[in-house]
């Protein structure tokens, strides 16, 4: 379970990353947005890379879980369920352009080995 400070940091990082991008977001801005000191921020997070990884994981999980309901239950075949999931996942991506932009930047920054 995350501590309240960790949750606040992740929420602040997500907001600023989606707004400004990873490269244009500073740890100082994240700590200010979260209402915490930078020393508290660094008590919970090693660096901006760690926060970006957590935010990317959260976004991917949210997008996937939001669409899993379309792939379970009902009298549909596996193929039909996959089609529904894919259609709704694509729509979710179209509806969340800032998240997709963030994931694209994340991919370009961490294309090789994750730090």
N, C-alpha and C positions, 0 to 999 in steps of 0.2 A: 504494500500500500504506500502510495506517495504521501509525503508530508505536505501540508498546506503550502509551504514555501516552494516546494518543487512544482506543485501544480500551478501556482501563480507564475513561476518562472517559465514553465512550458507554455502556458496560455499567452503570456506576454511575448515570448519568442515567436510563437506561431502568428500572433497578430502582426508583429513588426516584420517578420519574414514575408508574410503574404502581402503586406503593404509596400515594403521597401526592397525586398529581396534579401538574400543572405549576405551578399557582398557589401550592401549598403546599410546593414544593421550592425550596430556596435553593442558590445556587452553592456556598456554604460547605459545605453538607451533601454535595453532589456531590463536591467535592474531597476531603472527609474519607472518603467511601465508596470513592473511587478510590485513596486512600492517597497523594494528591498535594497539594502546596501550592496555594493559590488563584492564586499568580502563575504556576505551571506550567499550571494550568487555563486561564488567560487567554492563555497563550502559544499554545494550540491552539484555543481557542474564543472567539469574540467575546463572546457572551453566552448567556443561557438560551434565547433564541429560536432561535439556531443549533442548540443541542443538541436542543431540542424538534423542530425540523424534521428533523434527522438521525434521531432516534428514530422519528418518525412514518414516515419513508421506509423505515427498516429493518423496522418492523412490517408495513407494507403489502407490502414485497418478500417477507418471510418467509411471510405468509399466501398470497400469490399463488403463489410458487414451490412451496410445500408442496402445492398443489392442481393444478399444471400437469400432473403425471403422469396425472391423470384425463382430460386433454384431448388426450393424444397416444397414438399407437399403436393397436393393435387394429383390428378390423373394424367399428367403429362409424361411423355417419354423423356429419357435422358437428354436426347437431342433438343427437344422442345424447351426443356428447362434451361439448357445451356444457351439456347437462342434468346430466351427471355432475360436471363442473367446478363448476357452480353449486351443486349439492347439497352437495358436499364443502366448498366455500368457506363456505356457510352454516353447516355443522357446525363448521368451524374457528372461525368467529366466535362461535358458541355456546359452544365450548370455551375461548375466550380472552376472557372478559368484561373483565378488567382492561385488556387491549389495546384493546378496543372503547371502554371508558370513557375511556381516554387519548385515542384518536382523536376522540371526541366533544368532549372538552374542547379539544383542539387546534383542531378546526373552529370552536368557539365563540370562542376567543381570536383566531384568525387568519382570521376570516370575510371581512374586507375585504382590504386589501392587506397582504402579508407584510412585516414591518418591514425 
